[in-house]
Amino acid sequence: MQTFYLVCAVFGGGILLAQLFLGVAGFDGFGNGGGHHSFDGHGHLAEGMHLRSARAIAAGATFFGLGGLLGLQLGLGSLLSLPIAVLVGGLAQTGTAKVLKNLSRFDQDRTLILDRAVGQSGKVYLTVPAEGSGLGKVHVSVQERLIEAPAITRYEAIPTGAAVLVVDVDEDRPGTLVVVANPPLLEDSNAVR
C-alpha cells in the first residue's frame, strides 16, 4: 500500500509542478479545463466547482498519497490509512476547486456594453430636457451594476425622479441613452430605486 500512496503523491505532485512551470512559461490553459468555460443562457460564466479540472484532480491525487503515507507512518495500517487518504485527498480537491472557481471570476470580461441598457427601466437623476434639446442623467442597471448615464428624450421633458425606459443608444452622441417616460404599469414594478 505504501508504494501505491507514493505513486499517487509523486504523480499528482509532478502534474502540479508541470502546471506551475507551464503557467510561468505562459501556457495558462493547461490544467484549468483547457481554457474552455461553460456559459449559462445569459452569457455569464457558469458557476461550476471545477472538481474535474486537472489542477483539482492532481491536488487530490497528491494529497491522497500524502494522507495515506501519513496514516502508514502513524502506524495505522492499510485499513485505517485509506479513509485518511480519501479524506485528505477529497479536501485538497474540493479546496483547489473552490480556489479555481474564485479565480475564474477574474477571467470574466466586465467591460460595460451600453447597448445592453436598451429595454431596461431606470430613474431620472437630472431632468431630461424635451425633444433632444439637452442632456439629462439617468440611473439604470446594466450588466448587474447601477450606472449613471447621460440621456436624451425625443418627446416632452422628463423630470427628476421619474421612471424611464431606455429605448436606444444615441448614434450622434456616443454613450448617451435615449429614454422615454415609463408607462404607469412599468413605473411601479421596474424602476430602479
Protein Blocks (a to p, Z undefined) as FASTA:
>chain_A
ZZmmmmmmmmmmmmmmmmmmmmmnopamgonlnopacddfkopacfbehlmgmklmmmmm
mmmmmmmmmmmmnonojmlmmmmmmmmmmmmmmmmmmmmmmmmmmmpccbdcfklmgopa
cddfbdcdehhiaccdddddeehiacddddddfbdcddehiacddfbdcfklghiacddd
ddfklmmmmpcZZ
